[in-house]
Amino acid sequence: MLTAQDDLIGHQLPTTFDHVMSSDPAWMERLWYTGHPKDGSLIFDIGLGYHPNRNVMDAFAGVTIDGTQYNFRASRHLRPNPLETTVGPLKIEVLDGLRRHRLQLAPNESGLAFDIEFLGTMNAHEEEPHFRRRNGRVTEHMARGQQLGAYRGWLEVDGQRHAIESQDWLGQRDHSWGIRAEMRTDESHPPLTFYPPFFYAWTTVQFAGRGLHVFFKERAPGEFIYLSGEEVLSLGQKPQRGRRMAGVNHEIEWADDPHGQTVRAGKFEVKLDDGSTRVLHIRTLPARYFLKGGLYGGLNGWFHGDDKGKLHIEHERWDLDAPEIRKLARTLCDHVIEVRDGNEVGYGIMEYGVGAGYAKYPQVQQHPPI
């Protein structure tokens, strides 16, 4: 169907913008944002998924503060408004590509509301391509870009409004599109995704005038199955190809957490293509958002892209000190970090997980990795 976007230059198929190159139901496009103050006392996560072959757009927003995680989720039929990035009270607008985005959640029963602008401060990082076949079938063929920045605006949690000032609130966002590998960790709704031994970390950090993206997956220590990263410079500076990531060594210190995998601290030695090394000393800060609240891996039988009807909205609050909630939330989270590189101090987030059988970090492998 024709939409206003079809008046713009940029078509790559002899059809309208609401159609994509593949009829695979796993084809999706996702916008994702997370932000936090430098002290790591609070974190928000916001995301929107576009599923053109399922006729679905879904979205989520969540906040963790003082040991409580607030979750909001919504889903709608995609058509007849396929390119309108609004799902119920949640709206995302790209005001100026790679520079300014606006995120809004109107008052609703979840207790969350916000009006926030993302301000790009660093050049975007284009990840290495994601491509995978399984038993002859393409199960992943996806591109993703990431960007570091700051936030401004306001965020309301249970009637308490938090001012978001760009000098203190940092964050990161990404935009991915293509066929995305299925991830099913909802134990209430098998089948579950099988994970062989692995360790992965997805880490971003920004210092004054530069930032680092570090993303890797290993089957065994030093045996990478995916590696992508870059040291990026302030927005508008010429990118330097020699600052792409060539390798990484890691040492992780795990917290004594009986309910899950929790990083306390770590050290990354990041090798760049130009032969230089960045030594990152990582310390986790209090707040983290468990992505199960945004349907990553599925929750209570609802997975990304599921058709929940014309409009469906739900929400809940999780006490993260409760063992049954931690069991439900599993491991996958955005954890706020403080990072030291020499005399510089930066802030960002880290996602992580260790699969059973990986030849390092056995002390946490009794807990689910994702």
N, C-alpha and C positions, 0 to 999 in steps of 0.2 A: 504494500500500500504506500502511496505517496505521503511524505511528511515534509515539514519545512526544511529538514536537513537535506532533502533531495534538491533543493535550490542551490546548495553549496557545491563547489568543486571538490573532488576527492573520491568519486565513485571508482571502485575497483572491480565491480561485477556488472554485467548488463541487466541489472535489476535494481530495485529500490533499496534504500539504506537499511530497512528492517529485515533484510535477508543476508545470510552469511554464506561463506564458501562451501560449507559442509552441512549435511542434514543430520550429523551425529547429535543426539540429544545431549551429549556432554559438552557441546560447544557453549561457552559462556564468556561473559565479559564482567570484570569485577573492579569496582572502586573501593579502596580501603584506606582508612586514616587512623592514626593513633597519636595522642598528645598527652603531655604531662608537664607539671612544673619541675624545676630543676631539683627540688628536694625529694621528688619521687613519692609524695604523699597521696597522690591521686593519679589515675590514668583513665582516659576515655578511649574507646574503640568504636569506629563507625564504618559500616560497609554497605555496599549495594551490588546486587547481582542481576545481570541481564541474561536471560535464557531464551533466545529467539526461537529455538526449535522446540521449546516446551511451552511457549506462550506465557511465560512467568517472569515477573520482576520481584525480587525479594530484597529485604534490607534489614539491618540491625543497628542498634546503638547500645552501648553499655558503659558503665562507670564502676570502678572499684575505689572505695574510700573507706577508711577505718575498718577494714576487715569485712566489708559487705560489698558484694557485687550486684549491681542493678542491671537487668537485661530487658531490652525491648526488641521485639521482632515483628516483622510485617511482611505480607506477601499479597500480590495482586495479579490479575490477568494482565498480560503485557499489552495486548491490543484491545481497544482502538487507539491507544496512546503509547506506541512502542518505544519512542525515544524520549519520553518525558521522565526525567530521573526523580520521580516522586512516588513514594509508596505510603499511602495514608498520611500521617502527619510528618513524615520524614522526607526531606528534600535536599538534594545535592546539586549545586550549580558550578560549572566551570566558568568563572568570570573572565579570566585571562589565562590562557593555556600556559602551563609551567610557571605561573606566577601567583594567581589568586583563585581560590575555590571557596565557595560558601556552603556551610553545612547547617541545616536548620531542623529542629524537632519542636513542633508546636506542643503546647501543654496537652497532656494525655494522662491516662490512669496509672502509668508506670512510675510517676514521680520524677521522671527525667524530662528536661526541656533544655534547648540551647539555641544559640545563634552565634556561630563561630566562623571565622575566616582563616583558611590556611594561606600562609604567605611563603612562597618558595624563596629560600635563601641560598641554596646550593644548586649547581648544575645537576640535572637528572642523571641517574645511572641506568643504562640499558643492560639488563641481565643477559647472560649467555642463553642461547635458545634452549628451550625445554622440549625434548623429543624422546619418545619411548614407544617401543612395540612390545606386545605380549602375545605370544602364540600367533604371530602374524598380523595382529590387529594393532592399529595405531591407538594407543590409550592416552597419549599426551602429546600435544603439538601446540605449544603456547609461547607467547611473548609476554614479557613483563618489564615495566619501567618503574623505578623508585625515585623518590625525591625527598630531601631533607628540608625542613623549614621551621617556621614559628607560627604561633596562633594568637589571635586576638578575638575578643567578644565576651560572651558570658555562658555559663553552664549552671543549670539549676538542678539540685538533687534534694528531693523531699522538701521543697520550699526554701531551701538555703541556696542563695545565689553566690556563685564564685566568679569573680572578675578574672578574665583571661588577658594578661598583658604580654605583648610580644617579646619583651626583654627577658621574661622569666619562663614562658611556656614554649617548649620546643616540641618537635614531633617529626613524623615521617608519614609518607603516603605511598601507595603504589597503584598501578593500573595494569591489569592483565587481561589478555584476550586469547581465545583459541579453545582447543579441546583440552580439558583439564582432567587429570587422573582422578579417579574416584577415591574418596577417603571415607570409610565407614567404620566408626568406632562406637556406635550406639549399641550397647549390649542388649538393649530391650528389643532390637529389631535386626536380627541377623539376615543375611550373612555379613560377617565382619571382614575388613581388609586384612590380608595376611602380610605381616612385616617381617622380613628376614633380619638378621643382626645389622644394626646401623647405629651411627651417631650423627646428629645433624645440629647445626647452629645457624640461625639467621640473625645477624646483628647489624645494627646501625648506630653510629655515634657521630655527633657533630661538635667540633671545636670552633674557636674563633677563626673564620676564614677558610676552613676546610672541613670535610667530613669523610667518613669511611663506611663502605658497605662491605660486609663479609658474609658470604653464604656458602656453605659447603655441606655435603653429605658423604659419609664414609661407610663402607662395609666392614672395614677393619682399620686400625690406625695407619694413616698414610695411604690407604687404598680408596681414592676418591671416586665416587660415581657422579658427582656434580660439584662444580666449583665456579663461583662467579663473585666478583667484587671489584671495587675501585676506590681509590682516593679521589674525591671530587673537590672542586674549588668553588668559590663563591659564584653565584649566578651571573652569567655573562662573560666570565673569564674563559679563555680558550682551553678546552679539555686537553690533557696530556696523556697520550696513549700509553706511555711507559708507566702510568700509575694504575693500570689494571692489575688485579690480584693474580699472582702466579702460584701461590701455595700458602698453607697455613699450618702451624703446629699449635697444639692446645694442651693446657693443663687445667682441669676443672676441680674446684673444691665444692663438694656437695654439702648442703645443710643437713642436720640431723632431723629429718622430717619423716615421721612414721606414716604419713598419709600420701606421699607422692614424691616425684622427682623435683627437687628445688636446688637451683644453683645458689651458692653463697658468694663465691668469688671465682675468678679465673684469670688465665694469662693466655693471650693469643700472640704468636709471632707471625705477622702477616708479611709475606714476601710479595714484592711488586715486580712487574716486568722489567723495570729499569735496574734491578738488582738490589734495590734498597729494601729495608725491613722496618716495619712499624711494630713496636712492642707495646701491646695494650694490656694494662692491668685493670681488670673488671671487678666491680663490686655491685651486687644487686641492692636496690633500694626497696622500700616497703611495698609499693603498689604493683600489682600485676592483674591483667585481665585474662581470665580463662576463656579461650575462644569457643569452647563448647556452647557458651551463651549466645554466640552468633551463628550457631548451627555448623561449625566446622567439625566434620565427622558425624554430624547428625545428633538430634536430641529428641528423645521420646517419640521416635518414629518419623520425625520431620527432618528432611535433608534439603540441602541447597537445590533449588530448582523444582521442588515438589509443587504440584498444583493444589493450593489450599482454598481455591474458589475466587470469586470476584474480588474480595478484600478480606484478609484475615490478619488479626493483630493479637499478640499475646505478650505477657511480661511476667517476671518474677524477680525475687531477691534471694541471693544466696549468702548464707553465713559461712564464710570461708574457714571458720574454726571448727565447723561441724564435719566429722569424719564422713558421713554419708554424702555430703555435698562435694567434698574433695574426691571421693570415689567417682561420683558422677562427672565432675569437671575434668578428671584425668590429669594430663600433663601439659598439653598444648596451651601456651599462654604468651602474652606480651608482657615481659618483665622489665621494669625500668632499671637502668644501670647508670652508674657513674664510672667513667673510664679515664685512666691516667696514661698519658704517653709522654714520657720525660717530665717536663715541668708543666705540661698542658693538661687541663682537666676538661673533659667533655661529657655529654649526656646522650642517652639514646635508649634503645630497647634491645632485648635479646629473646629469641625463641629457641627452644632446645628440646632434645629428647634422646634417650638411649634405649635401643632395642635389646631384648634378651639375646645373649650369645655374642655381643660385641666384646672384643678382647681388651676392654679397658672399662673402668668405672663399674665394676660388678656390684658395688654397694647399693645401687639404686635400681638394678634391673628387675627386682621383684615387682616394681610398679609399672603401669602401662606407659609406653614411650610417647604416645601422641594423645 
